[in-house]
Amino acid sequence: MQITAKQLIKSIPQRFKEEKAKDYHTIINFEIKGDDGGQFHVVINNGECKVFENLSNKPKCSLKTKAKNYILLETGKLNPQMALLTGKLKVSNINEMLKFTKCFRRFRADQLSDDKKSIVRPEKNGPLKGIRILDLTRLLPGPLATMYLAEMGADVIKIEDPDSPDYIRDYPPVINGQSAYYQTLNRSKRSLTLNFSSEKDIHIFYKLLQKADVIIEQFRPGVMDKMGLSFDELKKHKPNIVFVSLSGYGQNGEYSNMAGHDLNYMANSGLLNLNRDENGKPVIPNFQIADIAGGSYMLLAAVSTAILARDKTNEAQKVDISMMDGIMPLMTMAATEYWADKKNGSTSSGALSGKLANYNVYQCADDKWIALAALEPKFWNIFCELIEKPEWKEWVLPEISEKNNLKQKLTVLFKTKTRDEWVAHTKNTDACLSPVNDFDDILRNQHIQDRKQISSIKNTPLKSFNQPIKFNEDLNDNIWEAPDLGEDNYQIIKDLG
């Protein structure tokens, strides 16, 4: 986008922090020389800011510079002190200019969009049609869940601080000026910017609350209370609100205020202890287990259950989700085995973690991998018949002395064909043999295509995983691109009346 000096001047009211200028009055003249420049004056008066296209005869400060230098200053590519020292910027009253600049948030390219733009979204269908969710979450676990709730039919309004929006907006890689991560986690939502230190924006939030069903927050415990948005306070304004808190360790307990990430939750829960290499070192998975299984998926269940409880009782519901709590059930089988057998020094025998020859992964002739999971005798027998090794059938039982040789025999066997040859050889059988697919493979996978589990993001090379829960309605019409920051401000506020 080609940015002009005039556009930057016009964006000043959109960047105004009214709470910083309650008892402040000033007039600043801007003389911008060059193409798309001009003469302007900005008036701040008791929490209001306006731009006029001429010079005032009563300024408290005057600023003079070239259009190209003003653009560099506003976009952070030219240091103001260096500009002053080199004469690229002339300011008549530096102290007044410093007071003035504190009243504005930094420039963002999305602020050049028309603040009065009316965005009309398609009407949604699906099981959550008519449910409105105020989404205060950020990064991965909350946004992934609220995206799926949006695609189940809910009207999800993503609320961000205009000065400190969702951090993931700035994470590379960047596609078409937006973070690829942001695009794949925030489809099908509306975007509203609110500054919770502004009385005006707090008033907007409470008006919005009257028409909302659910609030989801992802701050550390106590942050919502400090913002004046505790469950008890919100319940006064909306007696049957569903209030859901998602955090790493939950709202109480010794760990509740500790910082943490996926790895911390897996380590503290005991889950990481189950995933070790041949040397006994815990192995970090290359995907987020606690964030998604313990956070996003728990959030989907919690919201739908709390809405059901709200509808039955017409009373407010407070829900506390801990990502650490959410992943502990993943250890159910291993923990049951350990506690039942009272084994010392071992969390589990790890039978399903590579110790069994018939439940393992093997490299093929093309160096790709195949997964064999013929766990029960009936499936193992089918596999043995397909490979013409009926004498191997008895080796499926752990007590057979020959079991230790079976891995070696299978290692040699799978090297005789490529991965895809093995898949073709066992197609339409119950041999429980699967290719270890990569991202290119899953795009070509017919079953995944049949399930419509992957879609393209318009005008980008990106793909995205679709909502995994299937209903009897086609929910594709509920999907749209991730919104720009504050893209729905005008329409949402207009609808509030």
N, C-alpha and C positions, 0 to 999 in steps of 0.2 A: 504494500500500500504506500503510495506517495503522500507524505505528510506535508502540509503547508503551514506556515506561520499563522495564517488567519484561522485555520482549523484549530490550532493549539490554543489561541486566544479564546475562541468560542467555546472550547471545552473547559475553561476555567470554572464556571459555575457547577459543572458536573463533578468536579474534584474538590469542591468546597466542603470543609469540615465545620458545619455550623456551630457545633458544641465548643469549638476553639475561639469563637468570635462573638460570644454573647454580649459583652460590653465593649465591643471594639468598633471604632468607626475610622475609615480611611478612604482616600481616593488616590489611585495610582495611575499615572499616565504611561502609556506604552507607545513609543515611536519605533516602528519596525520598518526599516528601509529595504527595498528590493521587491522582487516579484511576490505576489500574494501576501504582502505585508500591509502596512497601513497605520493609521492613528486610532488609538483606542484609550478609553479609561475604564478602570474597574472600581466599582464602589462596594465597600463592605459596610453594612450598617446593622448592628445588633442582630447578628445571626443570619443576615441575608446578603447575597452576593449577586451583582448584575454587571454585565459588560455593555459598554456603549461605543459606537463607532465614531468617536471624535475625541479631541483632547479637552480635559476639564481645565478651567482657569483657576481652580483651587486645589491642586494636587498636593498631597503630603510628600510624594516622591515621584520622580520621573525616571523612566528607564529608556535608554536608547541603544539600539544594536541593529545589525543587519539580519534579514530574515533567515539566512542560512545559519548564522550563529545562534539565533533564538531557537531554531529547531534542534541544534546540537545540545543546547543547554537543557531544554525540556525533555529530551530523550536520553539524557544522562551521558552524552558522548563528549561534552565539554564541561570541564570543571569551572564553577562560577568564580572561584578565586583567581584561577589562571586567566579567565576571561577579563576580569577587572584589571589584573596586573598588566595584561598585554593590550588593553584598550579596546578589546572586542566588545566589551560591555561597559556602558556608562550609567551609573546610578547616583542620583542627587542626594539621597538620604539612605545610607546603608542600614542604619538601625531600624528605620521604618520598613524597609524592604524585608529584613529578617523577620519582623513581626508578621508581615503580610504572608510570606511564604509558609510560615507555620500553620496557616489556616487552610492548607491544601494538601491533598494526598498526591503521591507521585503520578505522573502521566502513564497511562496504559493505552495501547493502540485501540482497544475496544471502546474507549471513551469517545472516539470520534463518531461512533454510530449515533443516529438520531435518538435522543432520549425519549421522544414522543412516538417512537415507532410502535405500531400496534401489531403484535404477533398473535395470530389466531391459530391455535393448535387443533388438530383433528379431535373429534369426539371419540372417546375411548369406549371399548366394550370389555367384557371379561368379568371374572368373579369379583374383582375389587372395584368395579365401576361405581362411582359415586363416593368413594373413600378419598379424602384429601390428607396427604402426609406432608408435614413440615420437616424437611430433612436438613439437619445441622451437622451431618457427618462429613468426613473428608478422608482422603487417601483411599485405601482399598476396601476394608471389610464392610463399612456402612454403605458407601456408594454402590458397591456391587449388589448388595441386597436391595437397596432402594430402587436401583435400575430394574431389577426383576419384578419388584412390587409395582413399579410404573407400567411394566409391560403385561402385568396381570390386570391392568385396568385402573389402577390408582392414579390420582392426580398428585404427582410428587413435585413439590416446590423446593428446589435446592437453594438454601439461604446461605449467603456468604457475606463476610465483612468486605466491603469494597477496598479497604486498605490492606487486608490480609486474607485473601481468598484461599480456597483449597490449595494446599501446597502442590498438589499433583499437577496443577495447571502449568507449572514451570519445569516439570520433569522431562528430560529428553527420552526418546527421540521426538522431534517436533515435525508434524505433518500439516501443511497448509496453515502454519501459524499457531497450531494448537498442539499440546502434548498428546501423543498417541495414547498414553495411559488414560488421560482425562477423557478422550473420545470413546474409549472402549468401556468405561465405567459409568458414564453419565448420559447414555442415550435416554430418550423418551421422557425427560424431566423438563420442568420449567426452571428458569433461573431468576432469583430475586436477590438484590444486594441490600443489606440493612446494617447500619452501624448501631450497635446496641448501647453505645454511650450517647446517642442522640435521642432526645425526647420525642422528636417527630417520628423517628424510625421505630422506637418502642411502641408508640401509639399505633403505627401501621401493623406491627407484629400482633398486638392484642386484638385489633380488628380482624386480622387474618385468623387468629386463634379461634374466634367465634365460629368460623366456617370450617374448621379443621377437625379431623378425627384422631390423628396420631401425630406426636412429636417424637423424633428420634434424634438423640444426641450422642456424641462420641468423645466427649471431653473427659478429663480426669475427674474423679469424684470431687464434688464441691464447687466446680467451676460454674455450673448453672446457678447454684445458690448465690455465688458472688455477683453474677450478672443480674440478679433479681428475678430469675426465671426458674425457681425451684418448683418441684412438683406441687407442694402445698400452695404456692402463690398462683401457679397456672390453674390449679383446680378451682380457685376462687372465681376465675374469669370463665372457665369452661368446666363445669362440674363433672362431665363424663369423658374427659380427655384421656386418651391412652398415651402414657409417658414412658418411653423406652430408653434406657441407658445402656450403651454398649461400651465396655472397657476391657482392658487386659486382664485385670484380676478381680473385677466386681466392685461394688459400692462399699463393702466392708471387708474386714480381715486385715491381717498384718501387712499384706502386700498391696492393699488397695490403692495407695498413692505412689507406688513405685513405677518408674518408667519401664517400658518393656517393648519387645518386638516378638515376632513369630518364634524366633529361636529361644528367647527367654521363656515363653509360655510352654513350649515343648520340653525344655529342660526341666523347669520347675514341676511340671505335671507328671514327669516320669516317662513320657512318650519317647523322647529322644534316646533314652536308655535302651529301648527295644530295637533301635535301628543302628546296627554296628557292622563294621567291615570284618574281614577275616582276622584282623589283628586285635579286634575288640574295641576299636576306636568308634565313638558315636559318629554317624554320618549325617550331615545336614542335607535334607531333601532340597531339590532344586525347584521347589514350589512352596506356596504358603499354605500350610495345613491349619494352623491356629486362626489366621486371619479369615480364611474362607469356611472351613468345616466348623471351627469354633465360633466364628463371628458372623459371617454372611448368612450361612444356612440356619444357624440358631436364630438369627434375627427374623428370617422369613417365617419360621414356626412361631416365634414369640408374638410377632405383630398380628398374624391371623388369629392366634388363640386369644390374645388380649381383646381384639375386636369382637370376637364371639362372646367373651365374658362381659364386655361392656354392653353389648346389645341385649344380653340376658338380664343384667342387673341395672342397667342405666347408671352405673357408677364408674368413677374414674379408675383406671388401672395403672399401677406402677410396676414396671418390669425391669429387672436387673440381669443383664447378660454379661458373663465373664468368659472371655475367649479361652482362658485356661480351663475353666470348668467345662466348656463346650467340647474340648478335645479329649478329656479323660475317658469318656465312654468308648473311644477308639481302642482303648486297651482292654476292653471287657474280656475277650477270650484269653489273652495272655495273663491278666491279673487273676482270672478265675483259676487257671491252671496253676499259677504260682501259689495262691492261697489254699487251693485244694490239696496240693502235694507237699506244701511246706518245704520247698526246695531252698537250700542255703546257697547264697552266692550267685544265684541265677534268677533273673526275672521271669524267664520262660525258656522252654526247650527250643523255641524258635523253629518248630517243625515246618511252619509255613513261610519261613524267611530264607529258604535256600538249602536247608539240611536234607530235604527229601529229593531224590532224583526225579521223581515223577511230578514234582511241583517246583519247577526251576526254569531258568533261562539258559539258552544254548546259542552259540555262534554258528552261523551257517557258512556255506562255501563262498558266499559273496561278502563275508564279514558282517552281514546284518544279523539281527538277533531274532529268535523265536521263543515264545513262552509256552511251556508245557505245563498244564494244570490238570492232568488226569489223576485226580486225587483218589476218588473212589474206585474200587476194583472193577466195576462195570465199565468205566471210562478207560481205565488202564488196559483192560482186555481188548477193547475196540482198537486202541492205539497199537497194541502188540500185533493184532491181526493185520492192520494196515501196513505195518512195516515188515510183515512176514517173520515175526519173531515170537511165535506162540510160547516158546520155552521161557520167555522172560515174564510171563504172567505171574508166576509165583513170587517174583521178587518185589512186588508191590508192598508186601507186608513188612513192617519194620524189623520183626524178629528174624527174618531170613538172613543168614550169614553173608549171602552174596550181595546184599544191598550196597555195600561200600564200593563194589565194582561197577554198579549200574551207572553211576554218573560218568565214569570214564567211557563206558560202552556207548552211552547216549551222546557224549561229547564227540566221539569218533563218527557216530551215525549221522548226526546233524550236519557234519562237514561235507557229506556226500551230495547235498543239494543246496541250491540257493534258498533264501528265505521264501521267495514267492513260489518256488517249486514245491516247497513243503506245504505252503498254504493251499495250493492247487491240489496236491496229493491227498489232503485230508478234508477238502471242501465237502460240505453237506454231510458231515459225519459228527459223531459225538466224541471225537478224540480230544477235545479241549486243547487244541493247538492254535495259537494266535500269533500274528506278526507283531513285533515291537515297533509300532508305527512312529514316525516323526511328523512334524507339522505339515510337510508336503503330502505325506501319505494320508493323513486324515482328511485333507481337502479332496482327495480322489476316492475316499472310502464311500462305497455305495450306501452302506447302512447309515452312515452319518448324514449323507445327502438325503436319504429317505426320511430321516428324522428331522430334517431342516434345522440342524443344530449349529450351523455356521452361516453367517451372512456377511456380506461386504458392506463397508462403510462408504457411502457415496462420495465420489470424487477423491478417493484416497486408495492406496494399495492395501489398506488395513482390512483385516477380517475380525469378526467378533463372535463370541459364543452366545447363542440365543438362550432365552429363558428355558431351563431344563425341565420344568414341570408342564406336562401337556394337559390341556383341557379340551372339552368338546367344541369349544369355539376357536376359530382362527384368530390369533392375537397379533398377526403381522401388522395390522393397521394401527396398532398402538405404538409402533416404533418410529422415532425420528432421531435426527442427529443430535449429539450433545450440544446444549445451548451455550452461546457466548455469555460471558459474565454480565449479569444484569439484563439479558436480552428480553426478559418478560416483565421487567419492572413496570413499564407503563400500563400494560394490559392488566396485570394483577392488581395494581393500585386503583386503576380505573374501575375494575369490577367490584372493588370493596365499597365504592360509592363515596 
